[in-house]
Amino acid sequence: MAEGVGDGRRLRFTVLGPVGLWRGGERLDAGSPQQRALLAVLLLRGGRVASAPELVDALWGEDPPATAVAALRTYAFRLRKALGPDAGILVSESRGYALLAGAGSLDLDVAERLAAEAEQARSSGQADRARALLSQALGLWTGETMAGVPGPYCAVQRTRLEERYLTLLETRLGLDLETGHHAEAVAELTTLVAAHPLRERLRELLMLALYRSGRQAEALAAYADTRRLLADELGTDPGAELAALHQKILRADPGLAAPRSAAREAAHGPGVISVRPAQLPADIRDFTGQSFAAKELREQLAAAEGRPMVVAAISGIGGVGKTALAIHVAHGVRPHFPDGQLYVDLQGAGPGPADPEAVLGAFLRALGTPDAAMPRGVTERAALYRSALDGRRVLVLLDNARDAAQVRPLLPGTRGCAALISSRTRMTGLEGAHLVDLDVMDPQEALALFSRIAGVEHEAAPDVVAACGHLPLAIRIAASRLAARRAWSVADLARKLADERNRLRELRAGDLAITATFEWGYGQLSPRQARAFRLLGLPCGPDISLPAAAALLGLAPAEAAELLESLVDASLLESAASDRYRCHDLVRLYARSCAERDEDPAQREAALSRLLDFYLASTAQVYVIERPGDPVLDHLEPTQWPGLVFDSNDAALNWLFTEARNLLACARAAAHGPGLRRAADLLLVAKDLAESGADDRQYVEVNAHLVAAAQRADDPRAEGRLHCPMAHLHLLAGRIKEAEQSAQAALALQLRCTDPVLSAHALNESGILASVQRRHEEAEAYLTQALDAFRHYGNRNSTASVLANLSRLYLDVGRVQEAVSLAEQALAMYQAIGATLRLASGKYNLALALAQADRREDALEQLDQVLHIFRHSRYRRWEAMTYWRMAEIHLAAGRPTQAAGLAEQALATSRGTGSTWVRANALVVLGRALRRTRHADRARACWEEALAIHEQLDSPEVADVRALLARAR
């Protein structure tokens, strides 16, 4: 390798794109096209001498100029000058030239080395490494090979290197499918097939990728397109491999499923490494007793290898030690499950058992699945979960299950895997499960457990364990407190537990034994700790942040943190993460019962009111950061407790998405009582959760719950403010009937109260709905009224939004120039008020207007900027819509190949957002692009799927798609 002076001055050369000469990061002047042609010829000869006649022929062919040899000398002189201190690597020899570039200095050499390493990795079974190496190699092609360089030699080499690129790309795409990345490969393959229609290998890969993505009809249609194209262009039939693949797809040959190694990676995004989960909680160091049950369970689980899935279920009363036994046994059988262990607390003993869909999402993430590839719904997630476990030997510990129905979707379902379940309920409805009913400990085992934890033996110990009802959890709590308080003796503890006022009687009360144990711990708390413990049992969210807990307790954050940490030390609270806390579900239930028993009702209501204030004030801050110019803070219900102040848009959105489940749970809990209006306002300012596609389902459920409560309370303001965001969200999802119901309700309710926010938003949503339903005059009337209403109460953000909506309406009726003007006004207003995320909406609308005004490149430039903002803000629903619109514009510009690729991106991005309407529209554009690239059968398959979605939604687009299909037939 030629070296320059100093560090970072290494020479390198490029031919896989523009012919170039670089020193470190600086591009050197390689001269005229002919001079660069000489450089390319010498580089591609790999240090071998090229004679003057050979070089003349390479640069000029059969008709060189008379001055060709002199010109060669001039080019060589100038190249040496460009090489500077490394000029000596260009040598003259035998009236010819050679370039002695060092090893690894030419991008082509690096690419070939990476390709060779990839082949070696692939041969040794390292498919992921091979795929990564090939991706690096392909990344060295930076455009047309030797772009703009003349001469017959470079023309031949250009063709050779472009063929090499395609061959390597086909190999990498084959590895994509081999490692389970078929869904991501579809978009790239669709574009490549359109660009290289006669390459059968690309079509074969596309058919297989479509099939493995669950798009069998499209895979078959792709073959029909291929057969017709080959007959028309070449007068031949598809090759034997392609025809054989077609037959296998027709009969759904099991051999076409992703290989086992790929099944384990099926949900992984590009570059994601397979994960070996090890989620078991720490083993119980002083585990004692239950030896027979432990031996029985170990034998069952250890025999899982080579057998159908093994399921073992432990049942018994609360506090009997089900979790401790399950964790201990799980650690004992870890060597039999080398591919990992999954764990979840299903919270079955509490009021909010874990949702199987959410649990499956957590398991899939633990197995390496990125959020972008996460399907919606229990059925689809369970299927992907079983696929990810296929070929693995994994133990799944399902702790604290409510019933068999909660457990069934979480079972692995594959050979070599096993599930261990703990539950208060006996799992008799779980087919094939080995059931173990756990009873209380015998006196000797109870004494041994107590002695091991406390570290002492004493004649009073039998009295202690007897007072604990021989329940392991009660014994463990008592012994642990003794061990932590060295000033106490066992006799002291026995006396405390013997006193009925110290709740000994409750410890023996059957199913209430756990409650009695908690009561004992609760009695040891200071008044401030006890109050905090009681109040922390009131919220219904999965956890609580320090600022939210401070609001609930009515304390400064530092004071609240001290209390919370003391409760962690008392084992009544868990530190889930830095400044985040959660109660075990049983502890939460107990704390809530204590609050109902010991806390004044007015104090309980005040605590929850402060928490609601905190979430409303904080979420409102997020809302106004994202919507500057919206005076919503002046029109919300007043709050007494402050919210958070965010220093950036990113911090605000991060908080909102992190707290989604907690703030929605808080809003739901406030449905009855004086907090109803604040809960409705909280949903109004939290609508980004649903609009982004992140938490739309829970948002819709809570909204419906609050609507019902507002109707019972006869509160038109609260009900109307709830209907407005729902009308918008239903429209985004293509649910026209539901959108119409919400919009009509909001319109009617705004007549019953004086609320400028409700009136303006109801008019705006009604105008958008009428526009979508093509009732254009009605839409213009509503939107004009909305514009006046927003201007009247000074909402510049929403004023800009209405201008954008009017622009869209004018596009629909052919008033294109007016539409462009309104979209530009809206964008200028967003820019003037300093909007960021809303600025993307303004650019999106302007792009639609520019596209219809035949300014397509300007439109695409706007959408490129929009895409970045939506992606950064995690607005995946709008990101998918942007890809769809870009695909439409490329199609209108006569670029069907690019359109197909972007439509596939829209389909991929829309997964998991609930945006079936966007998916249907993307399928329509994809079908139109495919038809233009002579893939008529696959196009028809896309339109048929789109029609099914639009018919289900009862969308206005139904007639358009039917017309497309009719013409296609």
SVG drawing of the C-alpha trace seen along z (x, -y; Angstrom):
<svg xmlns="http://www.w3.org/2000/svg" viewBox="-77 -36 89 74">
<polyline fill="none" stroke="black" stroke-width="0.4" points="0.0,0.0 1.4,-3.4 1.6,-5.6 1.7,-9.4 3.3,-11.6 1.7,-11.5 -1.2,-9.6 -4.4,-9.4 -2.7,-10.1 -3.2,-6.6 -3.8,-6.4 -6.9,-4.6 -8.5,-4.3 -12.1,-3.8 -13.6,-2.2 -16.9,-0.9 -18.5,-4.3 -16.7,-7.4 -13.0,-6.6 -11.3,-8.4 -8.0,-9.0 -8.1,-9.7 -5.6,-10.6 -7.2,-9.9 -10.5,-11.7 -9.4,-14.2 -10.3,-13.6 -7.5,-14.3 -7.9,-15.6 -7.7,-12.6 -8.0,-14.8 -10.0,-14.6 -12.1,-11.7 -9.3,-10.3 -6.8,-10.6 -9.2,-8.8 -9.6,-6.1 -5.9,-5.6 -6.0,-5.4 -8.8,-2.8 -7.0,-0.6 -3.8,-0.6 -5.8,0.1 -7.7,3.0 -4.5,4.6 -3.4,5.2 0.2,3.9 0.9,5.6 2.6,3.5 0.4,2.3 2.3,1.4 1.7,-1.8 -0.2,0.0 -2.4,1.8 -3.2,-1.4 -4.0,-3.3 -6.4,-0.4 -8.0,-0.5 -8.6,-4.2 -9.5,-4.9 -10.2,-1.6 -9.8,-1.2 -9.6,-4.9 -7.0,-6.5 -5.8,-10.1 -2.3,-10.6 -1.2,-12.1 -2.4,-9.2 1.1,-8.1 2.0,-11.7 -1.3,-12.1 -0.6,-9.0 2.7,-10.5 0.9,-13.7 -1.8,-11.8 0.9,-9.8 2.8,-13.0 -0.3,-14.6 -1.2,-11.4 2.2,-11.5 1.7,-15.1 -1.7,-14.2 -0.1,-11.4 2.4,-13.8 4.8,-12.1 3.6,-8.7 4.3,-9.5 6.8,-6.6 4.0,-4.0 3.3,-4.9 6.3,-3.4 7.4,-3.4 8.7,-0.1 9.4,1.2 7.6,-1.8 4.6,-1.1 3.2,-1.8 2.2,0.0 0.5,-1.3 1.9,0.4 -1.0,-0.3 -0.7,1.4 -2.9,4.3 -6.3,3.2 -6.0,-0.3 -8.5,0.4 -12.2,0.7 -12.7,3.6 -9.9,5.6 -11.6,4.9 -15.0,6.0 -13.6,9.2 -11.8,10.0 -15.0,9.4 -16.9,11.6 -14.4,14.4 -14.6,14.2 -18.4,14.3 -18.3,17.4 -16.0,19.0 -18.4,18.0 -21.3,19.3 -19.6,22.7 -18.9,23.0 -22.6,22.3 -22.1,18.7 -25.0,17.3 -25.4,14.1 -21.7,13.3 -21.7,14.1 -24.7,11.7 -22.9,8.9 -19.7,9.3 -21.6,9.2 -23.5,6.1 -20.1,4.5 -18.9,5.5 -22.0,4.3 -21.7,1.0 -18.5,0.3 -20.4,-0.2 -21.3,-3.9 -23.0,-4.4 -22.4,-3.5 -19.1,-1.6 -16.4,-3.9 -19.1,-6.5 -18.3,-8.9 -15.0,-7.2 -14.6,-6.6 -12.9,-3.8 -13.8,-0.2 -11.7,1.4 -13.7,-0.4 -17.0,0.3 -16.3,4.1 -15.1,3.9 -18.1,1.8 -20.4,4.5 -18.4,7.2 -18.4,5.4 -22.1,4.5 -22.8,8.2 -20.5,9.0 -22.5,6.6 -25.8,8.3 -24.4,11.7 -23.2,10.7 -26.5,9.0 -28.4,12.2 -26.2,14.1 -26.8,11.7 -30.6,11.7 -30.5,15.5 -28.8,15.2 -31.5,12.8 -34.1,15.5 -31.9,18.1 -31.6,16.1 -35.3,15.2 -35.3,11.6 -37.8,12.4 -40.2,9.6 -37.6,7.0 -36.3,8.5 -39.6,8.1 -39.2,4.3 -35.7,4.6 -36.5,7.6 -39.6,5.9 -37.5,3.0 -34.7,5.2 -37.1,7.4 -38.6,4.4 -35.1,3.1 -33.8,6.5 -36.9,8.3 -35.1,11.2 -33.0,12.4 -34.8,15.5 -32.8,15.8 -34.2,12.5 -37.7,13.6 -37.1,16.9 -36.0,15.1 -39.0,12.7 -41.5,15.5 -39.9,17.3 -39.8,14.0 -43.4,13.3 -44.4,16.8 -42.6,16.8 -44.1,13.4 -47.6,14.9 -48.3,13.5 -48.9,16.7 -51.3,15.2 -48.7,12.6 -46.0,15.2 -48.1,17.3 -48.9,14.1 -45.2,13.2 -44.6,16.6 -47.5,15.9 -46.0,12.6 -42.6,14.2 -43.9,16.9 -45.8,14.3 -42.7,12.0 -40.3,14.7 -42.7,15.9 -43.2,12.4 -39.5,11.3 -37.6,14.5 -40.1,17.1 -39.1,19.4 -40.6,20.8 -39.3,20.3 -36.3,22.4 -36.6,25.7 -35.8,24.2 -38.4,21.4 -41.0,23.9 -40.2,26.3 -40.6,23.4 -43.9,22.6 -45.2,26.1 -44.0,26.1 -45.8,22.9 -49.0,24.2 -49.0,27.2 -47.6,25.1 -44.6,27.5 -43.4,27.5 -39.9,27.4 -40.4,23.8 -40.7,22.6 -37.8,20.6 -34.9,22.9 -34.7,23.6 -31.8,21.3 -33.8,18.6 -36.9,19.3 -35.0,18.3 -34.1,15.0 -37.4,14.5 -38.4,11.4 -34.9,9.8 -34.2,6.6 -31.1,6.0 -28.0,6.4 -29.8,7.8 -27.9,10.5 -29.7,13.6 -30.3,13.3 -30.0,16.0 -32.3,14.9 -31.5,15.6 -34.4,13.9 -34.7,16.1 -34.7,14.1 -31.9,15.0 -32.1,18.4 -33.3,18.7 -30.0,19.2 -31.6,20.5 -34.4,22.5 -35.6,25.2 -38.2,27.9 -40.7,29.1 -38.0,31.7 -40.5,34.2 -42.3,31.6 -38.9,30.2 -37.6,33.7 -40.9,34.4 -40.7,31.2 -37.0,31.5 -37.6,35.0 -40.5,33.8 -38.6,30.8 -35.3,32.6 -37.0,35.1 -38.1,32.3 -35.3,32.9 -36.6,34.8 -40.1,34.9 -43.2,32.8 -43.4,29.6 -43.5,30.4 -45.8,28.3 -45.7,28.4 -48.0,26.3 -47.6,25.6 -50.8,24.5 -51.6,23.6 -52.7,20.8 -51.0,17.5 -47.8,17.5 -47.3,21.2 -44.0,20.8 -45.1,21.5 -42.8,18.8 -39.8,19.8 -40.1,23.4 -40.6,22.6 -37.5,20.4 -35.4,22.9 -36.4,25.8 -35.9,23.6 -32.3,22.9 -31.7,26.6 -32.7,27.6 -30.9,24.8 -28.3,27.2 -31.2,28.9 -32.2,25.7 -29.0,24.3 -30.8,21.8 -32.1,19.7 -34.9,19.1 -37.8,16.7 -39.6,15.3 -42.7,13.2 -44.8,12.3 -48.4,12.6 -49.9,10.7 -52.8,13.1 -53.6,12.4 -54.3,8.7 -57.1,6.7 -55.1,6.3 -53.5,9.5 -50.9,9.2 -52.2,9.1 -50.9,12.1 -50.3,9.9 -48.1,7.6 -46.2,10.6 -45.6,12.0 -44.3,8.7 -41.8,8.7 -40.8,12.3 -40.2,11.6 -38.1,8.5 -36.1,10.7 -35.6,13.1 -34.3,10.3 -37.4,9.1 -37.3,5.3 -40.5,3.3 -40.7,2.6 -41.3,6.3 -43.7,6.8 -47.2,8.0 -50.4,7.0 -52.8,9.4 -52.3,12.4 -52.7,14.9 -50.0,13.4 -47.6,12.8 -48.0,16.3 -47.3,17.8 -44.1,15.7 -43.1,16.6 -43.4,20.3 -41.4,19.8 -38.7,18.0 -38.4,20.9 -38.4,23.6 -35.2,25.6 -34.3,24.1 -34.4,25.7 -35.8,22.9 -37.5,23.0 -40.4,20.5 -41.4,19.7 -44.9,18.2 -45.2,17.0 -48.4,16.0 -50.8,17.0 -54.5,16.3 -56.0,19.2 -55.4,21.5 -56.8,19.0 -54.1,16.5 -51.3,19.1 -52.2,20.9 -50.9,18.3 -47.6,18.2 -46.7,21.9 -43.8,22.6 -45.5,25.5 -42.2,27.0 -40.1,30.0 -37.3,29.5 -39.0,26.6 -40.8,26.6 -43.1,24.4 -43.2,24.1 -46.3,22.4 -47.2,21.1 -50.7,20.1 -53.3,20.0 -55.6,21.7 -55.2,25.4 -54.6,25.7 -57.0,28.5 -58.1,27.0 -54.5,27.0 -54.3,30.1 -51.3,32.4 -50.0,30.4 -48.3,32.2 -50.0,30.7 -48.3,30.3 -50.5,29.1 -48.3,27.4 -49.2,27.5 -47.9,25.7 -44.5,26.9 -44.3,29.6 -43.0,28.4 -39.4,29.6 -39.1,28.0 -40.5,24.8 -38.0,24.7 -35.1,25.4 -36.2,22.6 -36.5,20.2 -33.1,21.1 -31.3,20.9 -32.6,17.3 -32.3,16.0 -29.0,17.7 -29.9,18.8 -31.5,21.8 -33.6,21.3 -36.2,23.2 -38.7,20.4 -38.4,21.0 -41.2,23.5 -43.5,20.9 -42.6,18.4 -43.1,20.8 -46.4,22.0 -47.6,18.5 -46.7,18.0 -49.1,21.0 -46.1,22.8 -46.5,20.6 -43.1,20.1 -43.5,16.5 -44.7,15.5 -41.8,17.5 -39.3,15.8 -40.5,12.3 -40.4,12.9 -36.9,14.5 -35.6,11.9 -36.7,9.1 -35.0,10.9 -31.8,11.3 -31.8,7.5 -32.4,6.5 -29.6,8.1 -30.9,6.4 -33.9,8.7 -33.9,12.2 -36.0,15.1 -37.9,15.0 -38.7,11.3 -40.1,12.1 -42.1,15.0 -43.6,12.8 -44.6,10.2 -46.2,12.8 -48.0,14.4 -49.8,11.1 -53.2,11.1 -52.8,7.3 -49.7,8.0 -51.9,10.0 -51.0,13.6 -54.5,14.6 -54.6,13.3 -51.4,15.3 -53.3,18.5 -56.4,17.3 -56.3,19.7 -56.3,17.7 -55.7,14.5 -52.4,15.7 -50.4,13.6 -52.5,10.5 -51.7,11.2 -48.0,11.4 -48.1,8.0 -50.0,6.6 -47.2,7.6 -44.7,5.7 -47.0,2.8 -47.3,2.4 -43.5,1.9 -43.5,-1.1 -43.3,-4.7 -46.5,-6.8 -44.9,-8.5 -43.9,-5.2 -47.3,-3.6 -49.1,-6.5 -46.8,-6.3 -47.3,-2.6 -51.1,-2.9 -51.3,-5.6 -48.9,-3.8 -51.5,-1.0 -54.1,-3.4 -52.8,-3.9 -53.6,-1.2 -50.6,-1.6 -47.8,1.0 -45.3,-1.1 -44.7,-4.7 -42.0,-7.2 -40.5,-9.2 -42.1,-12.5 -45.5,-10.8 -45.1,-9.2 -44.1,-12.6 -47.4,-14.0 -49.4,-11.1 -47.8,-11.6 -47.9,-15.4 -44.2,-15.6 -41.1,-17.1 -39.2,-14.6 -36.2,-14.3 -38.5,-13.6 -40.6,-11.1 -37.4,-9.4 -36.3,-8.8 -39.6,-7.3 -39.7,-5.1 -36.2,-3.8 -37.1,-2.9 -40.0,-0.9 -37.7,0.9 -35.5,1.8 -38.6,3.1 -39.3,5.4 -42.7,3.7 -41.7,2.0 -39.4,2.9 -37.0,0.6 -37.8,1.4 -35.2,-1.0 -33.6,-4.3 -36.4,-6.5 -39.1,-4.0 -40.9,-1.8 -43.5,1.0 -45.5,3.0 -45.9,6.7 -49.5,7.3 -50.3,8.9 -48.6,6.1 -50.5,3.5 -53.8,5.2 -52.9,5.3 -51.7,1.6 -55.0,0.6 -57.0,2.5 -55.0,0.7 -55.8,-2.7 -59.5,-1.8 -59.3,-0.8 -56.9,-3.4 -56.9,-6.4 -59.6,-9.1 -61.7,-8.9 -61.0,-12.6 -57.2,-11.9 -57.4,-9.1 -59.3,-11.2 -56.9,-14.1 -53.9,-11.8 -55.4,-10.5 -56.4,-14.0 -52.8,-15.2 -51.6,-12.3 -54.2,-13.2 -53.1,-16.8 -49.5,-15.7 -50.2,-13.6 -52.5,-16.3 -50.1,-19.1 -47.1,-17.1 -48.9,-15.8 -50.2,-19.3 -46.6,-20.5 -45.8,-17.8 -48.8,-18.9 -47.8,-22.6 -44.2,-21.8 -45.3,-19.8 -48.0,-22.4 -46.6,-25.9 -49.3,-28.5 -52.0,-26.4 -53.4,-28.1 -54.8,-24.8 -53.3,-25.5 -55.9,-28.4 -58.8,-26.1 -58.0,-23.0 -59.5,-22.2 -57.3,-23.9 -54.7,-21.7 -53.3,-22.2 -50.2,-20.0 -47.6,-21.0 -46.3,-18.8 -42.9,-18.3 -41.1,-20.9 -39.2,-19.5 -36.0,-20.9 -36.5,-19.5 -39.0,-17.9 -37.2,-14.6 -37.4,-14.6 -41.1,-15.4 -41.9,-12.6 -39.8,-10.1 -41.7,-10.9 -45.1,-10.6 -44.4,-7.2 -42.8,-5.9 -45.7,-7.0 -48.4,-6.0 -49.9,-3.0 -49.7,-4.9 -51.4,-8.1 -54.1,-6.2 -54.8,-4.0 -55.0,-7.2 -57.5,-8.7 -59.6,-5.6 -59.6,-5.5 -60.9,-9.1 -64.0,-8.3 -66.3,-8.5 -66.2,-11.6 -64.8,-15.1 -61.8,-14.2 -63.9,-13.3 -63.3,-16.6 -59.6,-16.5 -59.5,-12.9 -61.2,-14.0 -58.7,-16.8 -55.8,-14.3 -57.1,-12.2 -57.3,-15.3 -53.7,-16.4 -52.4,-12.8 -53.8,-12.0 -50.3,-11.7 -50.2,-8.3 -52.8,-7.1 -52.1,-9.3 -48.5,-8.0 -49.8,-4.4 -47.9,-3.5 -50.7,-3.1 -53.9,-3.5 -55.7,-0.5 -55.5,-1.3 -56.2,-4.9 -59.4,-4.0 -60.5,-1.7 -60.0,-4.3 -61.6,-7.0 -64.8,-4.8 -64.8,-4.2 -64.7,-7.9 -67.3,-8.7 -69.7,-6.3 -69.0,-8.0 -69.5,-11.5 -72.8,-10.4 -73.9,-9.1 -72.8,-12.3 -74.5,-14.4 -71.4,-16.4 -71.5,-17.6 -68.1,-19.4 -66.2,-16.3 -68.0,-14.0 -67.5,-16.3 -63.8,-16.8 -63.4,-13.0 -65.3,-12.6 -63.0,-15.0 -59.8,-13.1 -61.7,-9.9 -63.2,-11.2 -59.7,-12.1 -58.2,-8.7 -61.0,-6.8 -60.4,-8.7 -56.7,-8.0 -57.4,-4.3 -60.0,-4.4 -63.0,-3.7 -65.4,-6.0 -68.6,-5.0 -67.0,-5.3 -65.5,-8.6 -68.8,-9.9 -70.5,-8.9 -67.8,-10.7 -67.9,-13.8 -71.7,-14.0 -71.7,-13.5 -69.1,-16.3 -71.1,-18.7 -74.3,-18.1 -72.6,-18.4 -70.8,-21.7 -74.3,-23.2 -75.0,-22.3 -72.1,-24.1 -69.8,-27.1 -66.5,-25.6 -64.4,-27.2 -62.0,-24.2 -64.8,-21.7 -66.6,-23.9 -63.6,-24.6 -62.4,-21.0 -65.8,-19.5 -66.2,-21.8 -62.7,-20.8 -63.2,-17.1 -66.6,-17.3 -65.0,-19.2 -62.3,-16.6 -64.9,-13.8 -67.1,-15.4 -64.0,-16.0 -63.1,-12.3 -66.7,-11.3 -66.5,-13.7 -69.2,-16.0 -67.2,-19.0 -69.5,-21.9 -70.4,-20.7 -66.7,-20.2 -65.8,-23.7 -68.6,-25.2 -67.4,-23.3 -63.7,-24.1 -64.4,-27.8 -66.3,-27.9 -63.5,-26.0 -61.0,-28.5 -63.0,-31.4 -63.4,-29.5 -59.7,-28.8 -58.7,-32.4 -61.3,-33.7 -59.7,-32.1 -56.1,-32.6 -55.1,-29.0 -52.5,-29.6 -51.4,-26.0 -54.9,-24.7 -55.5,-27.6 -52.5,-26.3 -54.0,-22.8 -57.4,-24.0 -55.6,-25.8 -53.9,-22.5 -57.2,-20.7 -58.8,-23.3 -55.8,-22.8 -56.5,-19.1 -60.2,-19.8 -59.3,-22.1 -57.1,-19.5 -60.0,-17.1 -62.2,-19.6 -59.4,-20.6 -58.5,-24.0 -54.9,-23.1 -53.2,-26.6 -55.4,-27.7 -54.5,-24.4 -50.8,-25.2 -51.3,-28.7 -53.2,-27.5 -50.6,-24.8 -47.8,-27.4 -49.7,-29.6 -50.1,-26.8 -46.4,-25.9 -45.4,-29.5 -47.6,-29.7 -46.1,-26.5 -42.6,-28.0 -43.5,-31.3 -44.7,-29.7 -41.6,-27.3 -43.4,-24.0 -41.4,-20.8 -43.6,-17.8 -46.5,-19.9 -44.1,-21.4 -43.8,-17.9 -47.6,-17.9 -47.4,-21.2 -44.7,-19.9 -46.7,-16.7 -49.8,-18.7 -47.7,-21.0 -46.1,-18.0 -49.5,-16.7 -50.4,-20.0 -47.1,-20.3 -47.4,-16.8 -50.8,-17.6 -49.5,-20.8 -46.9,-18.8 -44.0,-19.9 -43.2,-16.4 -39.5,-16.8 -40.3,-19.7 -43.0,-17.5 -40.5,-14.6 -38.0,-17.0 -40.6,-18.0 -41.5,-14.4 -37.8,-13.5 -37.7,-16.0 -41.0,-14.9 -39.9,-11.3 -36.9,-12.2 -39.1,-14.1 -41.8,-11.4 -39.2,-8.7 -37.3,-10.7 -40.6,-11.4 -41.7,-7.7 -44.8,-8.6 -44.7,-5.3 -48.3,-5.6 -47.4,-8.9 -44.1,-7.5 -45.9,-4.8 -48.3,-7.3 -45.3,-9.3 -43.8,-6.3 -47.2,-5.7 -47.4,-9.3 -43.8,-9.1 -44.7,-5.9 -47.7,-7.7 -45.5,-10.6 -42.8,-8.3 -45.5,-6.4 -47.0,-9.6 -43.5,-10.6 -43.1,-7.3 -40.8,-5.6 -42.7,-2.4 -39.6,-0.6 -39.0,-3.2 -42.7,-3.4 -42.9,0.3 -40.0,0.2 -41.5,-2.8 -44.9,-1.1 -43.3,2.0 -41.6,-0.3 -45.1,-1.7 -46.4,1.8 -43.5,2.7 -43.7,-0.4 -47.5,-0.2 -47.2,3.2 -48.0,2.9 -49.7,-0.6 -53.3,0.5 -53.2,-1.4 -55.0,1.1 -56.3,-1.8 -52.8,-2.9 -51.8,0.7 -54.7,0.9 -53.7,-2.3 -50.1,-1.1 -51.2,2.1 -53.1,0.2 -50.0,-1.8 -47.9,1.3 -50.3,3.1 -50.3,0.2 -46.5,0.1 -46.3,3.8 -48.7,3.7 -46.5,1.1 -43.5,3.3 -45.4,6.2 -46.3,8.1 -50.0,8.1 -50.9,11.2 -49.1,10.0 -50.7,6.6 -54.1,8.2 -53.3,10.1 -52.4,6.8 -55.6,5.1 -57.7,8.1 -56.2,7.7 -56.7,4.0 -60.3,4.4 -60.9,6.8 -59.5,4.2 -61.5,1.3 -64.7,3.3 -64.2,4.2 -63.6,0.5 -66.4,-0.6 -63.9,-3.1 -64.8,-5.5 -61.9,-3.9 -63.9,-0.6 -65.3,-1.7 -61.8,-2.8 -60.2,0.5 -63.1,2.5 -62.6,0.5 -58.9,1.4 -59.7,5.1 -62.4,4.9 -60.0,3.4 -57.3,6.0 -59.7,8.9"/>
</svg>
